[in-house]
Amino acid sequence: MKVLIIDDEERTRDFLKDFVPWDELGIDQVETARNGQNGLEIASDMKPEIVLCDVKMPKMDGISFAQEYRKIAPKAIIIFLSGYLDKEYLKSAIHLKALTYIEKPIVLNEVRQAIEDAMLLCREEERMELEKRRLQEHADRSLPFLRQEMVRKLIQHPQSAHIEQALLSRETFLLPLSGPYTVGAASLHWNASLIPQDPSGVQERMLQEINLLPPEQTGGAIFGFDSQNWLIFILPGDFDGTYRKHKEVIDHLAEELLRLADPNIQMHFGIGETAHTRKELPASYEKALKAGIMQFYREHPSPLFYQPDMQFGLLETDWEEVRQLRDELRRGEMAAVRTRIQQHTRKALLSRDRNTARVKDTYFQILLAILETAALQGITEQTEETERRYIWREIDSISSLSRLESFVLSFLAPLEDPPAHQACMPGKMREIIRYIHSHFHEKGFAIKTIADHVNLSETYLCSYFKKQRAQTLKEFINETRLEKARELLRDRDLKLYEIAVNLGFTDANYFATFFKRYAGCTPSEYRERIAK
């Protein structure tokens, strides 16, 4: 804590600086100034929390100094000194919220007591400020979830009695008490190998970042994820239900959301019809959701989509079709298999099942039949339950019907000409291993990047690699990193964080955990062993 002493009498300045036990009082820095003007120059840089200031001085008196310094440091504590019992000065001191007024000649005990009182006041101010910041930080963290809860209530039970009372707090919930409103729904699709499977962390981050945007950038909308993991926004205003009126507002909002989303996340929007009252919000939400679902059936999904008339059907797995497809696979009738899958896609496009997970499951059953045939022919290993779950995660992350068809068709390549395919296996393995050795340390390196490089699906790549090397692809990558780590640890000039960076780890602690897990000792222990 810092103290500034301002007095035009040098003797008074020196007396206070030299004889008050500042260290005992917990004061870290004490400076002096010869008048108010000189004091203001010093205080502007020093920012003292406590100022002992004479009232009457040349150039600038204590009252004028206090008035100016209050503009710089409103919470600074000022203690006035004076040999004059002037009522007008006392009134000014009170107006400027001076802590106390010490008469000259100065008594050290009075000064000490005044400083102790000032420090208690400073500490209380600091405590209150910390508590205020803590409460504000808590409120900032809670706000996205309060707004999410409001979104969920508005699209389900908009006429609940407490909603109207809550909407009176415009600072919290932004929306006006009465309509019109426009509802939008955005689906999020991501590859599970790049982004964690559990969506809650991704959703929480997005909500926090969205709520940091000023209302003018979001059109005053509030956001929340519904029970189906769709990002829902309620925007005040009439957009005419056609996504033509004030189109630029929704376009700008979509751009902001796409900017905030992870680059690996695809986001498609559906816009509902205008809700002129809160009562109409569930219907508007339903229309927005349907419009978003329709994106799945578009060959080239657009970032934003409005569909006035949407009719949905039902698509279930046709087990007879799957049986016939399995027979065609075993007979090697690959052209017929391709045609059957393409026909299934046309059937799915005509049905436009609202439940896209059910549609994806029909392709999942087709894919399992393909993998089963590949295993029977010795091209891949039998699909285990863990692999099935991973395959489903891959399928579930696909954002459109056309991409889903392409994904399933890609698994036919190894079956279309098995002898030629098997003949080129060693070369393919060399390509995979060379790529791993060349890129495992790079940011963003993942199984997907290897699969893209060698033009195979992730699932097939993992199965194929395990069959060829009798170990999983992940085990080989970890083995490669471990071997390189041992090599780098022999160079004792390299620091652990440098080795971690060279191996593609984000920090030294994560590297140390990895090394101990696979090598059975810490990097430091390994260095000590090889040094002996």
LUMMARTOR-52745 format. One line per field, with one value per residue (C-alpha): residue number from 1; residue in three letters; x, y, z. Coordinates in nm, 2 decimals. Example, Ala and Ser with C-alpha at 12.3 -4.5 7.8 and 13.67 -1.06 7.14 Angstrom:
REM residues 2
resi <- [1:2]
resn <- [ALA:SER]
east <- [1.23:1.37]
north <- [-0.45:-0.11]
up <- [0.78:0.71]
END
This chain:
REM residues 532
resi <- [1:2:3:4:5:6:7:8:9:10:11:12:13:14:15:16:17:18:19:20:21:22:23:24:25:26:27:28:29:30:31:32:33:34:35:36:37:38:39:40:41:42:43:44:45:46:47:48:49:50:51:52:53:54:55:56:57:58:59:60:61:62:63:64:65:66:67:68:69:70:71:72:73:74:75:76:77:78:79:80:81:82:83:84:85:86:87:88:89:90:91:92:93:94:95:96:97:98:99:100:101:102:103:104:105:106:107:108:109:110:111:112:113:114:115:116:117:118:119:120:121:122:123:124:125:126:127:128:129:130:131:132:133:134:135:136:137:138:139:140:141:142:143:144:145:146:147:148:149:150:151:152:153:154:155:156:157:158:159:160:161:162:163:164:165:166:167:168:169:170:171:172:173:174:175:176:177:178:179:180:181:182:183:184:185:186:187:188:189:190:191:192:193:194:195:196:197:198:199:200:201:202:203:204:205:206:207:208:209:210:211:212:213:214:215:216:217:218:219:220:221:222:223:224:225:226:227:228:229:230:231:232:233:234:235:236:237:238:239:240:241:242:243:244:245:246:247:248:249:250:251:252:253:254:255:256:257:258:259:260:261:262:263:264:265:266:267:268:269:270:271:272:273:274:275:276:277:278:279:280:281:282:283:284:285:286:287:288:289:290:291:292:293:294:295:296:297:298:299:300:301:302:303:304:305:306:307:308:309:310:311:312:313:314:315:316:317:318:319:320:321:322:323:324:325:326:327:328:329:330:331:332:333:334:335:336:337:338:339:340:341:342:343:344:345:346:347:348:349:350:351:352:353:354:355:356:357:358:359:360:361:362:363:364:365:366:367:368:369:370:371:372:373:374:375:376:377:378:379:380:381:382:383:384:385:386:387:388:389:390:391:392:393:394:395:396:397:398:399:400:401:402:403:404:405:406:407:408:409:410:411:412:413:414:415:416:417:418:419:420:421:422:423:424:425:426:427:428:429:430:431:432:433:434:435:436:437:438:439:440:441:442:443:444:445:446:447:448:449:450:451:452:453:454:455:456:457:458:459:460:461:462:463:464:465:466:467:468:469:470:471:472:473:474:475:476:477:478:479:480:481:482:483:484:485:486:487:488:489:490:491:492:493:494:495:496:497:498:499:500:501:502:503:504:505:506:507:508:509:510:511:512:513:514:515:516:517:518:519:520:521:522:523:524:525:526:527:528:529:530:531:532]
resn <- [MET:LYS:VAL:LEU:ILE:ILE:ASP:ASP:GLU:GLU:ARG:THR:ARG:ASP:PHE:LEU:LYS:ASP:PHE:VAL:PRO:TRP:ASP:GLU:LEU:GLY:ILE:ASP:GLN:VAL:GLU:THR:ALA:ARG:ASN:GLY:GLN:ASN:GLY:LEU:GLU:ILE:ALA:SER:ASP:MET:LYS:PRO:GLU:ILE:VAL:LEU:CYS:ASP:VAL:LYS:MET:PRO:LYS:MET:ASP:GLY:ILE:SER:PHE:ALA:GLN:GLU:TYR:ARG:LYS:ILE:ALA:PRO:LYS:ALA:ILE:ILE:ILE:PHE:LEU:SER:GLY:TYR:LEU:ASP:LYS:GLU:TYR:LEU:LYS:SER:ALA:ILE:HIS:LEU:LYS:ALA:LEU:THR:TYR:ILE:GLU:LYS:PRO:ILE:VAL:LEU:ASN:GLU:VAL:ARG:GLN:ALA:ILE:GLU:ASP:ALA:MET:LEU:LEU:CYS:ARG:GLU:GLU:GLU:ARG:MET:GLU:LEU:GLU:LYS:ARG:ARG:LEU:GLN:GLU:HIS:ALA:ASP:ARG:SER:LEU:PRO:PHE:LEU:ARG:GLN:GLU:MET:VAL:ARG:LYS:LEU:ILE:GLN:HIS:PRO:GLN:SER:ALA:HIS:ILE:GLU:GLN:ALA:LEU:LEU:SER:ARG:GLU:THR:PHE:LEU:LEU:PRO:LEU:SER:GLY:PRO:TYR:THR:VAL:GLY:ALA:ALA:SER:LEU:HIS:TRP:ASN:ALA:SER:LEU:ILE:PRO:GLN:ASP:PRO:SER:GLY:VAL:GLN:GLU:ARG:MET:LEU:GLN:GLU:ILE:ASN:LEU:LEU:PRO:PRO:GLU:GLN:THR:GLY:GLY:ALA:ILE:PHE:GLY:PHE:ASP:SER:GLN:ASN:TRP:LEU:ILE:PHE:ILE:LEU:PRO:GLY:ASP:PHE:ASP:GLY:THR:TYR:ARG:LYS:HIS:LYS:GLU:VAL:ILE:ASP:HIS:LEU:ALA:GLU:GLU:LEU:LEU:ARG:LEU:ALA:ASP:PRO:ASN:ILE:GLN:MET:HIS:PHE:GLY:ILE:GLY:GLU:THR:ALA:HIS:THR:ARG:LYS:GLU:LEU:PRO:ALA:SER:TYR:GLU:LYS:ALA:LEU:LYS:ALA:GLY:ILE:MET:GLN:PHE:TYR:ARG:GLU:HIS:PRO:SER:PRO:LEU:PHE:TYR:GLN:PRO:ASP:MET:GLN:PHE:GLY:LEU:LEU:GLU:THR:ASP:TRP:GLU:GLU:VAL:ARG:GLN:LEU:ARG:ASP:GLU:LEU:ARG:ARG:GLY:GLU:MET:ALA:ALA:VAL:ARG:THR:ARG:ILE:GLN:GLN:HIS:THR:ARG:LYS:ALA:LEU:LEU:SER:ARG:ASP:ARG:ASN:THR:ALA:ARG:VAL:LYS:ASP:THR:TYR:PHE:GLN:ILE:LEU:LEU:ALA:ILE:LEU:GLU:THR:ALA:ALA:LEU:GLN:GLY:ILE:THR:GLU:GLN:THR:GLU:GLU:THR:GLU:ARG:ARG:TYR:ILE:TRP:ARG:GLU:ILE:ASP:SER:ILE:SER:SER:LEU:SER:ARG:LEU:GLU:SER:PHE:VAL:LEU:SER:PHE:LEU:ALA:PRO:LEU:GLU:ASP:PRO:PRO:ALA:HIS:GLN:ALA:CYS:MET:PRO:GLY:LYS:MET:ARG:GLU:ILE:ILE:ARG:TYR:ILE:HIS:SER:HIS:PHE:HIS:GLU:LYS:GLY:PHE:ALA:ILE:LYS:THR:ILE:ALA:ASP:HIS:VAL:ASN:LEU:SER:GLU:THR:TYR:LEU:CYS:SER:TYR:PHE:LYS:LYS:GLN:ARG:ALA:GLN:THR:LEU:LYS:GLU:PHE:ILE:ASN:GLU:THR:ARG:LEU:GLU:LYS:ALA:ARG:GLU:LEU:LEU:ARG:ASP:ARG:ASP:LEU:LYS:LEU:TYR:GLU:ILE:ALA:VAL:ASN:LEU:GLY:PHE:THR:ASP:ALA:ASN:TYR:PHE:ALA:THR:PHE:PHE:LYS:ARG:TYR:ALA:GLY:CYS:THR:PRO:SER:GLU:TYR:ARG:GLU:ARG:ILE:ALA:LYS]
east <- [0.00:0.13:0.12:0.18:0.25:0.18:0.29:0.46:0.67:0.98:1.01:0.66:0.72:1.05:0.90:0.61:0.82:1.10:0.91:0.59:0.66:0.54:0.68:0.49:0.17:0.22:0.30:0.53:0.60:0.60:0.66:0.64:0.54:0.59:0.25:-0.08:0.04:0.36:0.16:-0.09:0.20:0.35:0.01:-0.08:0.20:0.22:-0.16:-0.13:-0.42:-0.37:-0.29:-0.18:-0.24:-0.20:-0.50:-0.32:-0.04:0.09:0.02:-0.25:-0.41:-0.52:-0.89:-0.81:-0.57:-0.83:-1.09:-0.85:-0.71:-1.06:-1.11:-0.81:-0.86:-1.22:-1.17:-0.84:-0.85:-0.75:-0.65:-0.62:-0.36:-0.40:-0.30:-0.61:-0.96:-1.14:-1.50:-1.52:-1.22:-1.38:-1.70:-1.50:-1.32:-1.66:-1.79:-1.48:-1.53:-1.20:-1.14:-1.04:-0.89:-0.56:-0.46:-0.11:0.11:0.10:0.09:0.24:-0.02:-0.30:-0.13:-0.08:-0.44:-0.56:-0.34:-0.46:-0.82:-0.74:-0.59:-0.88:-1.11:-0.89:-0.89:-1.27:-1.30:-1.07:-1.27:-1.60:-1.45:-1.33:-1.67:-1.84:-1.62:-1.68:-2.06:-2.04:-1.83:-2.08:-2.36:-2.18:-2.13:-2.49:-2.65:-2.62:-2.79:-3.06:-3.13:-3.12:-3.38:-3.60:-3.57:-3.68:-3.98:-4.09:-4.09:-4.28:-4.49:-4.48:-4.79:-4.64:-4.73:-4.37:-4.24:-4.40:-4.25:-3.90:-3.92:-3.96:-3.59:-3.48:-3.11:-3.12:-3.36:-3.34:-3.67:-3.96:-4.27:-4.48:-4.42:-4.36:-4.08:-3.90:-3.76:-3.46:-3.31:-2.96:-2.83:-2.47:-2.27:-1.91:-1.67:-1.64:-1.26:-1.20:-1.45:-1.55:-1.85:-2.03:-2.19:-2.23:-1.88:-1.91:-2.26:-2.14:-1.85:-2.07:-2.33:-2.07:-1.92:-2.25:-2.35:-2.04:-2.16:-2.33:-2.71:-2.66:-2.46:-2.72:-3.03:-3.12:-3.18:-3.15:-3.01:-3.03:-3.00:-3.32:-3.35:-3.25:-2.92:-3.04:-2.93:-3.25:-3.26:-3.56:-3.52:-3.74:-3.91:-4.14:-3.94:-4.27:-4.22:-4.06:-3.70:-3.72:-3.81:-3.51:-3.31:-2.98:-3.04:-3.07:-2.78:-2.56:-2.67:-2.59:-2.25:-2.17:-2.28:-2.07:-1.77:-1.80:-1.84:-1.54:-1.42:-1.49:-1.86:-2.11:-2.42:-2.75:-3.03:-3.41:-3.62:-3.98:-4.28:-4.33:-4.49:-4.70:-4.76:-4.58:-4.85:-4.74:-4.38:-4.40:-4.56:-4.28:-4.02:-4.18:-4.16:-3.79:-3.71:-3.88:-3.70:-3.37:-3.44:-3.52:-3.16:-3.06:-3.24:-3.10:-2.82:-2.63:-2.75:-2.75:-2.65:-3.00:-3.33:-3.70:-3.96:-4.33:-4.48:-4.31:-4.45:-4.26:-4.30:-4.15:-3.84:-3.76:-3.50:-3.63:-3.47:-3.56:-3.37:-3.07:-3.08:-3.08:-2.80:-2.60:-2.65:-2.54:-2.23:-2.14:-2.19:-1.97:-2.26:-2.12:-2.30:-2.63:-2.52:-2.44:-2.78:-2.96:-2.79:-2.87:-3.24:-3.25:-3.13:-3.41:-3.66:-3.52:-3.55:-3.91:-4.01:-3.83:-3.85:-3.84:-3.63:-3.30:-3.14:-3.39:-3.28:-2.91:-2.98:-3.11:-2.77:-2.59:-2.75:-2.64:-2.29:-2.28:-2.37:-2.08:-1.83:-1.96:-1.89:-1.55:-1.47:-1.58:-1.36:-1.06:-1.03:-1.10:-1.14:-1.48:-1.64:-1.64:-1.90:-1.66:-1.60:-1.98:-2.02:-1.75:-1.90:-2.24:-2.07:-1.92:-2.26:-2.44:-2.20:-2.29:-2.50:-2.68:-2.84:-2.61:-2.30:-2.44:-2.48:-2.12:-1.99:-2.15:-2.05:-1.69:-1.68:-1.74:-1.40:-1.21:-1.48:-1.50:-1.17:-1.03:-0.73:-0.60:-0.68:-0.50:-0.20:-0.15:-0.19:0.19:0.22:-0.08:0.08:0.40:0.21:0.02:0.34:0.54:0.26:0.24:0.62:0.61:0.31:0.24:0.39:0.18:-0.11:-0.45:-0.30:-0.56:-0.68:-0.91:-0.61:-0.45:-0.77:-0.82:-0.46:-0.49:-0.85:-1.01:-1.28:-1.16:-1.34:-1.19:-0.85:-0.84:-0.97:-0.73:-0.43:-0.50:-0.53:-0.20:0.01:-0.18:-0.20:-0.43:-0.35:-0.36:-0.11:0.12:0.10:0.17:0.46:0.60:0.57:0.73:1.03:1.09:1.06:1.33:1.55:1.50:1.55:1.90:1.98:2.01:2.02:1.66:1.41:1.10:0.86:1.07:1.05:0.67:0.63:0.84:0.61:0.29:0.18:0.02:0.23:0.51:0.27:0.06:0.38:0.51:0.18:0.19:0.55:0.50:0.19:0.37:0.73:0.67:0.87:0.88:1.09:1.33:1.37:1.44:1.71:1.87:1.86:2.03:2.29:2.42]
north <- [0.00:0.35:0.69:1.03:1.32:1.67:1.98:2.30:2.28:2.07:2.01:1.86:1.64:1.50:1.46:1.25:1.05:0.97:0.93:0.75:0.37:0.30:-0.05:-0.15:-0.01:-0.22:0.07:-0.03:0.31:0.67:0.97:1.35:1.66:2.03:2.15:2.04:2.08:1.88:1.63:1.58:1.51:1.25:1.10:1.06:0.81:0.67:0.61:0.62:0.47:0.71:1.08:1.31:1.65:2.00:2.23:2.57:2.55:2.78:2.70:2.45:2.40:2.07:2.11:2.17:1.88:1.65:1.75:1.67:1.35:1.22:1.22:0.99:0.77:0.81:0.56:0.71:0.80:1.16:1.29:1.67:1.85:2.21:2.46:2.66:2.59:2.72:2.61:2.65:2.42:2.17:2.18:2.12:1.83:1.67:1.73:1.55:1.26:1.31:1.04:1.28:1.62:1.64:1.97:2.10:2.08:1.71:1.44:1.11:0.89:1.08:1.02:0.66:0.61:0.79:0.57:0.25:0.36:0.44:0.10:-0.08:0.12:0.03:-0.34:-0.33:-0.16:-0.43:-0.70:-0.55:-0.51:-0.87:-0.99:-0.77:-0.91:-1.27:-1.21:-1.06:-1.35:-1.59:-1.40:-1.39:-1.77:-1.83:-1.59:-1.82:-2.10:-1.87:-1.76:-2.12:-2.21:-1.92:-2.04:-2.39:-2.26:-2.02:-2.30:-2.54:-2.34:-1.98:-1.89:-1.99:-1.73:-1.66:-1.60:-1.26:-1.15:-1.28:-1.09:-0.77:-0.80:-0.69:-0.67:-1.05:-1.19:-0.92:-1.00:-0.76:-0.86:-0.89:-1.01:-1.04:-1.29:-1.52:-1.86:-2.02:-2.37:-2.48:-2.84:-2.90:-3.18:-3.28:-3.56:-3.74:-3.81:-3.43:-3.31:-3.50:-3.72:-3.56:-3.24:-3.07:-2.92:-2.79:-2.65:-2.48:-2.31:-2.19:-2.05:-1.86:-1.71:-1.62:-1.44:-1.23:-1.07:-0.74:-0.75:-0.54:-0.82:-1.08:-0.87:-0.90:-1.28:-1.52:-1.87:-2.22:-2.59:-2.79:-3.15:-3.27:-3.07:-2.82:-2.46:-2.26:-1.88:-1.65:-1.32:-1.01:-0.88:-0.98:-1.15:-1.22:-1.60:-1.61:-1.53:-1.23:-0.95:-0.80:-1.09:-0.92:-0.94:-1.32:-1.35:-1.15:-1.36:-1.68:-1.54:-1.47:-1.82:-1.98:-1.77:-1.88:-2.25:-2.48:-2.50:-2.87:-2.81:-2.79:-2.58:-2.57:-2.34:-2.35:-2.04:-2.06:-1.84:-1.52:-1.57:-1.26:-1.36:-1.57:-1.83:-1.89:-1.95:-2.34:-2.35:-2.12:-2.34:-2.65:-2.49:-2.39:-2.74:-2.89:-2.65:-2.75:-3.12:-3.06:-2.95:-3.32:-3.41:-3.13:-3.23:-2.91:-2.78:-2.41:-2.22:-2.09:-2.25:-2.18:-2.43:-2.32:-2.67:-2.96:-3.31:-3.60:-3.97:-4.29:-4.49:-4.81:-5.08:-5.32:-5.65:-5.83:-5.56:-5.61:-5.99:-5.95:-5.70:-5.94:-6.22:-5.98:-5.89:-6.26:-6.33:-6.04:-5.86:-5.52:-5.32:-5.45:-5.36:-5.00:-4.98:-5.11:-4.85:-4.57:-4.69:-4.68:-4.32:-4.23:-4.40:-4.21:-3.88:-3.95:-4.05:-3.76:-3.91:-3.65:-3.88:-3.86:-4.10:-4.37:-4.29:-4.32:-4.65:-4.80:-4.72:-4.85:-5.19:-5.18:-5.10:-5.38:-5.62:-5.49:-5.53:-5.87:-5.98:-5.82:-6.02:-6.34:-6.28:-6.21:-5.85:-5.71:-5.86:-5.93:-5.61:-5.60:-5.43:-5.14:-5.09:-5.09:-4.81:-4.61:-4.67:-4.55:-4.23:-4.17:-4.21:-4.00:-3.71:-3.70:-3.39:-3.48:-3.78:-3.75:-3.76:-4.06:-4.25:-4.16:-4.27:-4.62:-4.66:-4.59:-4.92:-5.12:-5.04:-5.32:-5.57:-5.47:-5.63:-5.83:-5.99:-5.66:-5.49:-5.74:-5.73:-5.36:-5.39:-5.38:-5.06:-4.91:-5.00:-4.83:-4.52:-4.52:-4.57:-4.31:-4.06:-4.13:-4.09:-3.76:-3.60:-3.75:-3.44:-3.19:-3.00:-3.15:-3.49:-3.75:-4.08:-3.89:-3.71:-4.04:-4.18:-3.87:-3.90:-4.27:-4.23:-4.48:-4.44:-4.41:-4.74:-4.93:-4.79:-4.90:-5.25:-5.29:-5.17:-5.41:-5.70:-5.62:-5.55:-5.73:-5.41:-5.11:-4.79:-4.60:-4.85:-4.79:-4.41:-4.43:-4.67:-4.42:-4.13:-4.33:-4.44:-4.08:-3.96:-4.20:-4.08:-3.71:-3.78:-3.89:-3.53:-3.38:-3.03:-3.05:-2.94:-3.16:-2.89:-2.88:-3.25:-3.24:-2.98:-3.19:-3.49:-3.30:-3.27:-2.95:-2.93:-3.11:-3.25:-3.43:-3.57:-3.69:-3.87:-4.03:-4.14:-4.29:-4.48:-4.65:-4.66:-4.74:-4.44:-4.06:-3.89:-3.77:-4.12:-4.25:-4.00:-4.10:-4.47:-4.41:-4.19:-4.47]
up <- [0.00:-0.09:0.10:-0.04:0.19:0.06:0.26:0.17:0.50:0.44:0.81:0.83:0.53:0.67:1.02:0.89:0.65:0.90:1.23:1.15:1.17:0.82:0.80:1.12:0.97:0.65:0.42:0.13:-0.03:0.10:-0.12:-0.05:-0.25:-0.18:-0.29:-0.45:-0.80:-0.74:-0.55:-0.84:-1.08:-0.84:-0.76:-1.12:-1.16:-0.81:-0.75:-0.37:-0.18:0.11:0.09:0.39:0.25:0.40:0.34:0.27:0.02:-0.27:-0.64:-0.55:-0.21:-0.06:-0.15:-0.52:-0.52:-0.37:-0.62:-0.91:-0.76:-0.70:-1.08:-1.11:-0.80:-0.67:-0.39:-0.25:0.12:0.20:0.54:0.57:0.78:0.88:1.15:1.08:1.22:0.91:0.89:0.51:0.47:0.70:0.49:0.18:0.34:0.44:0.08:-0.06:0.19:0.36:0.63:0.90:0.97:1.18:1.33:1.35:1.54:1.45:1.71:1.58:1.76:1.59:1.25:1.33:1.43:1.11:0.89:1.07:1.01:0.65:0.59:0.75:0.52:0.22:0.30:0.34:0.01:-0.15:0.01:-0.11:-0.46:-0.47:-0.35:-0.61:-0.89:-0.76:-0.76:-1.11:-1.24:-1.09:-1.25:-1.59:-1.57:-1.47:-1.72:-2.03:-1.83:-1.70:-2.06:-2.18:-1.92:-2.03:-2.40:-2.30:-2.10:-2.38:-2.65:-2.42:-2.17:-2.27:-2.07:-1.73:-1.47:-1.36:-1.72:-1.75:-1.42:-1.53:-1.87:-1.68:-1.62:-1.97:-1.86:-1.79:-2.05:-2.32:-2.48:-2.47:-2.27:-2.58:-2.94:-3.22:-3.19:-3.44:-3.35:-3.51:-3.46:-3.55:-3.57:-3.48:-3.64:-3.56:-3.60:-3.27:-3.33:-3.34:-3.08:-2.76:-2.79:-2.49:-2.64:-2.30:-2.30:-2.65:-2.57:-2.25:-2.43:-2.71:-2.47:-2.27:-2.59:-2.74:-2.42:-2.43:-2.76:-2.72:-2.80:-3.11:-3.26:-3.20:-3.26:-2.89:-2.92:-2.63:-2.68:-2.54:-2.63:-2.63:-2.52:-2.86:-2.86:-3.11:-3.05:-3.03:-3.05:-2.99:-3.17:-3.10:-3.41:-3.71:-3.99:-4.18:-4.15:-4.49:-4.41:-4.65:-4.42:-4.24:-4.38:-4.31:-3.93:-3.93:-4.18:-3.95:-3.65:-3.84:-3.93:-3.56:-3.45:-3.73:-3.63:-3.26:-3.34:-3.37:-3.73:-3.72:-3.64:-3.92:-3.84:-4.03:-3.95:-3.97:-3.94:-3.80:-3.87:-3.67:-3.33:-3.27:-2.91:-2.65:-2.69:-3.05:-2.97:-2.94:-3.30:-3.43:-3.26:-3.42:-3.77:-3.71:-3.60:-3.91:-4.14:-3.98:-4.02:-4.39:-4.43:-4.39:-4.71:-4.92:-5.15:-5.07:-4.73:-4.70:-4.38:-4.35:-4.45:-4.45:-4.57:-4.56:-4.63:-4.47:-4.47:-4.31:-4.35:-4.19:-4.29:-4.11:-4.18:-4.44:-4.31:-4.64:-4.83:-4.60:-4.65:-5.02:-5.01:-4.79:-5.05:-5.34:-5.14:-5.09:-5.46:-5.55:-5.73:-5.64:-5.91:-5.77:-5.42:-5.53:-5.71:-5.40:-5.17:-5.42:-5.44:-5.06:-5.06:-5.31:-5.08:-4.78:-4.98:-5.06:-4.71:-4.54:-4.20:-3.93:-3.71:-3.88:-3.63:-3.75:-4.11:-4.01:-3.84:-4.17:-4.33:-4.02:-4.07:-4.44:-4.33:-4.08:-4.36:-4.57:-4.29:-4.21:-4.57:-4.56:-4.25:-4.41:-4.70:-4.48:-4.58:-4.24:-3.89:-3.74:-3.62:-3.24:-3.02:-2.95:-3.32:-3.38:-3.14:-3.30:-3.65:-3.52:-3.38:-3.73:-3.89:-3.64:-3.70:-4.08:-4.16:-4.48:-4.66:-4.96:-4.74:-4.55:-4.88:-4.99:-4.65:-4.68:-5.04:-4.96:-4.77:-5.09:-5.24:-5.07:-5.18:-5.54:-5.65:-5.35:-5.52:-5.66:-5.33:-5.12:-5.36:-5.28:-4.91:-4.82:-5.02:-4.84:-4.51:-4.60:-4.69:-4.36:-4.15:-4.34:-4.29:-3.92:-3.88:-4.08:-3.91:-3.56:-3.39:-3.58:-3.43:-3.54:-3.62:-3.57:-3.71:-3.94:-4.10:-4.18:-4.32:-4.54:-4.66:-4.76:-4.89:-4.65:-4.39:-4.02:-3.93:-4.22:-4.17:-3.80:-3.89:-4.18:-3.98:-3.69:-3.93:-4.10:-3.79:-3.51:-3.31:-3.32:-3.50:-3.17:-3.02:-3.31:-3.28:-2.91:-2.97:-3.23:-2.99:-2.71:-2.93:-3.04:-2.67:-2.56:-2.84:-2.74:-2.37:-2.44:-2.53:-2.18:-2.31:-2.42:-2.16:-2.10:-2.24:-2.56:-2.60:-2.53:-2.81:-3.05:-2.98:-3.04:-2.67:-2.54:-2.22:-2.03:-1.77:-2.02:-2.18:-1.84:-1.78:-2.12:-2.08:-1.73:-1.85:-2.15:-2.03:-1.66:-1.53:-1.55:-1.82:-1.54:-1.40:-1.75:-1.80:-1.47:-1.58:-1.91:-1.75:-1.52]
END
